[in-house]
């Protein structure tokens, strides 16, 4: 009986760590995409002759 509980505990612990790692990868990817697109928008604005400070962005 103890061995069965031990195996179940190990599986739950492993699943928890896998979930945490997956969440970390998703968050890191989201942050990378944010920085990538911010850079692209700044380049686009600079090419049009405007400055980034002159553009008013409304955040919700």
Phi, psi and omega in degrees: 000318180296323181295321179296318179294324180294317179296319179295319178297321179294320180295317180295318179296317179296318179296322179296316180294321178296318178297316179297319179294320179296317178297318179298320179294318180295316179296317179297320178296320178296318179294320178298318179296320179300311181294322179298310183289328175299317178297318179296318179295318178299318178297318180297317179294318180296322179293331180280354177097357179271168173251155183297325180292338181275352181263126181262118181250128179265117179261137178268000000 
